[in-house]
Amino acid sequence: MSMIDIAALDDIPPQGARVVRTPHGCVAVFRTADDRVFALDDRCPHKGGPLSEGIVHGTQVTCPLHNWVFDMATGQAQGADRGQVVTHPVRVEGGRIWLDARALRRVA
């Protein structure tokens, strides 16, 4: 897997997000309160809301438009909501965030 260095972990506040813009759309990169990092397409499948502007709680993010909740590890909507967001492999190494290069090419 080819990984690209996209930011320092400290560039994203705990329980916050940053957006990586690609030619095919945007990827939201989230940091949890305990420094876990997740990457998802930055578009809710319900109404297209920007997930990067949502509320991070635990390993979930709530869409800012209609309160759909997504598990950031799987992309799956929680509760009665149905839908899924594409997730992208990401890792933290040496205080840097590395994103799978394929995410920059295949965002829907």
C-alpha positions, -999 to +999 in steps of 0.1 A: +000+000+000+014+034-010+010+060+017+012+098+015+023+121+043-006+145+046-002+164+080+012+163+115-011+147+141-010+180+160-025+198+129-059+183+138-073+191+172-086+163+194-122+155+184-117+176+152-112+171+115-093+185+085-101+181+049-078+167+022-089+180-012-084+157-041-092+160-079-122+137-072-136+151-040-127+156-004-115+133+023-122+141+060-094+131+083-106+129+120-087+127+153-104+112+183-099+124+219-074+095+224-055+103+192-069+076+169-072+088+133-098+079+107-103+090+071-137+090+053-152+106+023-163+141+034-199+136+021-228+121+040-248+097+018-281+110+031-280+147+020-244+153+011-235+171+044-198+178+050-188+152+077-157+172+085-180+198+101-197+171+122-193+163+159-167+137+168-177+115+198-157+084+205-151+067+172-182+081+156-191+113+138-225+130+135-234+147+103-241+184+108-271+185+086-294+157+097-277+141+127-269+108+110-242+090+131-214+071+114-189+046+128-156+061+115-139+027+115-164+011+092-182+040+076-216+024+086-245+045+096-257+037+132-291+031+146-321+031+123-303+051+096-291+032+065-261+041+046-223+039+045-195+063+039-163+051+021-134+048+046-097+051+036-067+035+052-048+059+074-020+056+100+000+077+124+037+073+124+063+095+140+037+121+148+027+123+111-006+112+094-002+090+064-032+084+040-035+056+015-026+072-019-056+054-035-079+077-015-066+106-036-077+089-067-110+072-059-131+095-038-167+092-051 
